[in-house]
Amino acid sequence: MASAIAVLVRSTLQSEFRRIDPASARIVLIDRGTRVLSSFSEELSEAAKRRLEKLGVEVRLGLGVDQIDEDGVITAGERISSKTVIWTAGVAPSPAGKWLDAETDHAGRVRIQKDLTVPGHPEIFVLGDTASLDQSGKPLPGVAQVAIQQGRYAGKLIRSTITGSATPVPFRYFDKGNLAVVGKGFAVLQSGKVHLSGSLAWLVWAAVHIQFLAQWGTRISVFLQWMWTFLTGQRGSRLIVNHHSLEQVTPKPSHLATEEPLQAGRELQHRE
């Protein structure tokens, strides 16, 4: 988010204002963690941090925000004046645990078994962000790949139950790697022992996202839009409309409204 805003104000909007310079905007990233993108290796986290700083983002780690108001935020006793504060705090899980009266973890996700069912309820599957399942001593991350693989496994298990075929082995998540974009043309990639950062990782990210689109027409359209944005820096039309300055004008009644259209037209022409 911070990198996207930095690219927006320092390149996309820079040539579109005459009285202000968007590049003068101050962007501060405050994170209670000790490094950015903590799910990646330390070297990739450091690469992402350097990239953010190169884009002009002030990175403050190990700090929390104590107060947010209309004038900005207060962190570690310091006020940072701002009219725009963006708070990113993840998502809350579905309250399915309460519906099912099932065991949940500290975040409220339903604790499930290796076959993705609720204990004591083999007919109920819980998947994705709503589910909590440990693998190798750690809970599975709440990412799309986990949900996709769980959905496929549940489908196979349901089919085997209906057809009476062999039951699949317990579910095990296969980690294909993590990708994150940090500004224009820069990304970090981690897949097993493969660690990449920079433009090559960004190309891999773009190829993966286009590949997951459903139709070829959509893939081509998205690819062309991305290339246009990448080469020109233009993100499409942007309109700023001051709705509050528009006065509600009530039209005055006219005697022409009650007359025949032809006669009204003749009288209007005569007056002109």
N, C-alpha and C positions, 0 to 999 in steps of 0.2 A: 504494500500500500504506500509506504513512504517513498519508494523508488518511483512508483507510477506518478505520484504527485510531483516529484522532483522533475521528471521528464516533461510532464505537462506544463509546468510553469516556466521551465527554463528553455524549452524548445517550441512546443506547440503554440503556446499563447504569447510568446515573446514578441512576435511580429504583428500582433493583432490589437495592440493598445497604443494610443498616441500620448496619453497623459500619465500613464503609470508604467512601471517596468516590472512585469511578473517575476522576472529573475531575481528581484530584490526580496522576494518572499523568504521568510525564515521557516525552515522545516526541522522540527525537533522530534526525534524518536526516543521515547522513554520505555524501557523494558526492565521489569524486575529481574529477569534472568541475567546470567553472567555472560551470555553471548547470544547473538542473533541466530535464528534458524537452529535452535538447539538440537533438533532431531537429526541434523547432519553432523559429519565429523568436524573436529576442531579446525582443521585446515580449510574446509569449505565455509565454515562459519566466519573465519577470519577473512576469507576472500570476499564474502558477501558484505562484511562490515567495511572493508576497504572500498568496495564498489559504491556503497551508500555514501560514504564520506566524499568520494570523488564526485558524486552527483550533487554534493552540497548539503547532505543531510547530517544534522548534529545527532550523533548516536550516544545516548546516555544509558548505560547498563547498570544493573544492580540497584535500581531506584524504582520506587512506586509513586503514584500520583496520590497526594493526600487530599486534594480538594479540586473540584472543577466548578467554575462559575462563568458568568457572562463575560468576564474580563480575561479568562484564560485558566491556567492551572497553577497549583502550588506543589512543588516536589522538593523534598529535602530542605524545606524552609525557604526555598526560592520561588518567587512568582515569575512565571513565563507568560507574558501578555500575549493573548491570541483571541481572535474572533471566530476561529474555526478549530474545534477540537474533535478528533476522530478517535473513538474508543473501540479497540478490537479485543474482544474477550471470548471468542469461540461461540459455541452453541450449547444449548441445554438439551438433554436427551428427552425423548418422549416419555410421558408418565405411564408407560405400559406396565412398569413394575407394580404400580398401585392397582391398576386394573386386574392384573393377574394375581395379586397378593403373593408375589415371588420375591426371592432374595435379590438385592441390588448391591452394587458397589458404592463407593463414597460419592460418585457423581450421579447416581440414580439409574445407572444402566443395569439391565437384567442380567444376572449371572446365569449362563447357559452351559450345557454339557458339550462334549466333543462332537455330538451329532447335531448341534445347534438347536436342541429342543430345551424347553423349560423342565427342570427336574420334577418328575411326577406327572408330566403332561407330554407324552410322546407325540401328541397331535398338534402341539403348538411350537412353531419355529420363531425365533427372534434373531434378527440379522442387523448388520450395519451398525450405525451410531447408537441404536437402542440396546445393543448387546454388549456384554462384557465377557471375554474369553481369554484365558491366559495361554501363552505358548512360550516355551523355554523360560518360564518363570516371569514373563512380562505380559501385560495386557496388550492385545492387538490394537494398533492405532486406528483412529476413526477416520480412515481415508477411503476413497472410492474403490480402490482395488480390493480391499478386504470385503466390502459389501458385495462386489461383483462375484468374487470367488465363493462367498457364502451362499449367494443366490443360486449359483450353478450347482453347488453341492446339495442344497435343499431340494432342488428340482430332481436331481438324480436319486436322492433318497426317497422322495415321494413316488417316483416312477417305479423304483424297485419294490416298494411296499405294495403298489397296485398290481404289478405284473408278477410278483412273487419271485423275482430274480435275486441275484446275490446282493447283499447289503454292502454299500461302499465302505471303505475303511474310514475311521474317524477323520474329521476335517482337519487339515493342516494348511495354514496360509503360506503361500509362496511369495516372498517379497521380491518384486521385480525392480525395486529401486525407488528413489525419491528424486523429484525435480522441483526446482523453485526458480522463478524469474526475478531478477534484480535489475530492473531498468531495461532500457532499449538494447537489444542484442546481447544481453548477458544473463546467464543462468548458472545454477550449480546442479550437478548430477551426482548421485551416489547410488551405485548398484553393486553390492558385494564389495570386491576389492577395487572396483573401478570408481575413481573419483575425478570428476572433471569440473572445470569452471571456465566461464568465458563464452565466446561466440559459438564454439562447437557444441557446448551443452545447450545453448539456446536453440540451435538448429534441431537437436534431438528432441527438445521439449515441443517445438513447433510441429515436428513430424508426428510425434505421439498424439498430440491433441487433434490434429487433422485426421489421423487414422481412425480415431474413435468416433468421428462424426458418422451419422448413419448412412447418408446418401452421397454419391459421387458429385452431384450438382452442388450440394452444400459444401463439400470439401473444396471444390474449385473456387466457389464464391468466397469462402473464408480465406483461402490462400491468396486470392487476388486482393482482397481488402487489406490483409496483413502486409502484403508487399507495397501497396499504395501508402499505407500508414508509415511503414518503415522507411521508404524512400523519400516521401514528401513531408512527413511529420504532421500531416493533416488527419484529424480524427473525424471529420464530417462537419455538418453544419451545426453551429451553436447560436442560439438566439437568446437575448436578454430582454425581457419584456417587463416594464414597470406597470404592473396591473393596478397599483394603488393610485397612479396618476390619471387613470381613465375615469372620467366623470360619467355618471349615469344620467343620460339625457332623455327625458320623457317627451316624446313627440306630442306637439299640440294637435288637438282635433281639427280636422279640416272639413269644411262643408262639401268638398269635392267627393268625400268618401261616400256620401249618400246619393250621389247622382249617377246617372248611367255612365259607363266608361267612355263612350264616344263623346258625349256632351262634356264630360270632365276634361277630356283631352283637348277639345276645341277651346274651352275656356282658358286652360293652362297656356295654350299656344297664343291666344289673344293677349293674355297678360304679359307674356314674354315679349 
